[in-house]
Amino acid sequence: MRNRTLADLDRVVALGGGHGLGRVMSSLSSLGSRLTGIVTTTDNGGSTGRIRRSEGGIAWGDMRNCINQLITEPSVASAMFEYRFGGNGELSGHNLGNLMLKALDHLSVRPLEAINLIRNLLKVEASLIPMSEQPVDLMAIDQEGHEVYGEVNIDQLPLPPQELMLSPSVSATREAVQAIGEADLILIGPGSFYTSLLPALLLSDVAQALRRTPAPMVYIGNLGRELSPAAASLTLAKKLDILEHYVGKPVIDAVVVGPKVDTANIGNRVVIQEPLEASDIRYRHDRQLLRDALEKAIQALG
């Protein structure tokens, strides 16, 4: 495995939600169909939350965000997909991409088929798989032992929750489990720690697949401060502890983080620590810098 590069890998799998996962996938989009994203589906805020409350189904917002960032050929279709209604009528604030995915969900047999139809329409090569195809919410037990229901409320917790779980208990999308099993490299992050990165790990079949895989696993840290007070209080070492607690064994082989992150007490892991910020938005990863950092991680793990 000496000096492997990203180009040598047949299957790269990235886990996460919305902006973070989309950024990782767009930075690796040259891998084309060798790249798979497993997308969190527990969002209950904004347009997505409103659609879920009125129509049921899985949360489409993070999936839409990933697709947006993978569109390489702007078209009328992509402009439609990204369109958000203004004004103050019933459609105000709704994203047309969310509504399109929901409509396809009604028309087709499986959410995964709806995603594949949109990917074909927008010429997105990378695969995108919802973590589960069953409607599910995130639930936490806070420090006082109270149940806190839904992503939006969990992100407002002042202190780290004692425990996270999915409600109801659902199964993972079988293609997601299969993708992890076939992966040569697995990436987790960046993203909101409690509400974008952990939900997929709470699926028992995803956790089991991550325990079993021989593929190296890389954690990509956030650049900006977490909006969630509870998550913002966690050190990198603590985040890795929590993440591996839910997976069920130590699995993270390397971390890719910005220069300001404290990398103390993270054990015997490869650390790639360098400037990763995009010049336009400071808390977003620059696609090329992120790709270069991942190349270094792969070489060091080789």
HELIX and SHEET records of a PDB file:
HELIX    1   1 LEU A    6  ASP A    8  5                                   3    
HELIX    2   2 GLY A   18  SER A   27  1                                  10    
HELIX    3   3 SER A   29  ARG A   34  5                                   6    
HELIX    4   4 GLY A   46  GLU A   55  1                                  10    
HELIX    5   5 GLY A   61  LEU A   70  1                                  10    
HELIX    6   6 VAL A   76  PHE A   81  1                                   6    
HELIX    7   7 LEU A   96  LEU A  107  1                                  12    
HELIX    8   8 PRO A  111  LEU A  122  1                                  12    
HELIX    9   9 GLU A  151  ILE A  154  1                                   4    
HELIX   10  10 ARG A  174  GLU A  182  1                                   9    
HELIX   11  11 PHE A  193  LEU A  197  3                                   5    
HELIX   12  12 LEU A  198  LEU A  201  1                                   4    
HELIX   13  13 SER A  204  ARG A  212  1                                   9    
HELIX   14  14 PRO A  229  ALA A  232  1                                   4    
HELIX   15  15 LEU A  236  VAL A  247  1                                  12    
HELIX   16  16 ARG A  287  LEU A  301  1                                  15    
SHEET    1   A 7 SER A 127  PRO A 130  0                                        
SHEET    2   A 7 LEU A  35  VAL A  39  1                                        
SHEET    3   A 7 VAL A  12  GLY A  16  1                                        
SHEET    4   A 7 LEU A 185  ILE A 188  1                                        
SHEET    5   A 7 MET A 217  ILE A 220  1                                        
SHEET    6   A 7 ALA A 254  VAL A 257  1                                        
SHEET    7   A 7 VAL A 270  GLN A 273  1                                        
SHEET    1   B 3 GLU A 147  TYR A 149  0                                        
SHEET    2   B 3 ASP A 137  ILE A 141 -1                                        
SHEET    3   B 3 GLU A 163  SER A 167 -1                                        
END                                                                             
